[in-house]
Amino acid sequence: MEQRELTIELRTETGKNACRQLRSKDLIPGVVYGKGMEAVAITVKPKELDAAIAGEGGRNHLISLKGGGSLNGSMVIVADLLRDALRRDVQHVDLHKVNLTEKVRVEVVLNLVGTAKGVKDGGLLDFAMHAVEIECLPTQIPEHIDVDIAELTIGHSIHVSDLQLPAGVKVLADSRASIVSVLGKAREEEAAPAAV
């Protein structure tokens, strides 16, 4: 997983009014928290945050903090983003400070690879699970997990237990849960009329 940088500034004022004033100045209020530390209120610039979470992997990128006093150089991942319901711009960000030697739990996107045989035979692809929660070291977080569906036929499914996982990655979802299936009836072969 690629590492990004994000410049932060500490803030002393908290609460709805303070956050509203920050947003009016084109700043995003946020908080940094982690094991064994008190939560620290911060602000970030929208463009910098967008750049830090852009591309594949998104919120799971390892981010090195710049500025913020004692937080300078700390490694974080985005734990939560609060977005405006209509404009979709970020209203608040929660950053989770991580220890590179301790496992974290994150959600990773599943990426379908290939075209299922069952779809070619007239079936309908049912992609039920688009992401899975995994546990691994912060440096082992994959950008996505590929799911090869080329051999998937009508009436069959690929389950969580079928995933090919990178080294050190453990899936926390139910191993019997269906990720993708092909629905539909198999074509019935037209039987040739028997000669009398």
ABEGO torsion letter per residue (X at the ends): XBBBBBBBBBBABBEAAAAAAAAAAGBBBBBBBBBGBBBBBBBBBAAAAAAAABEBGEAABBBBBBEGEAABGBBBBBABBBBBAAAGBBABBBBBBBBAABBBBBBBBBBBBEBBAAAAAGBBBBBABABBBBBBBAAABBABBBBBAAABBBGBBBBAAABBBBBGBBBABBAABBABBBBEBBBBBBBBBBBX
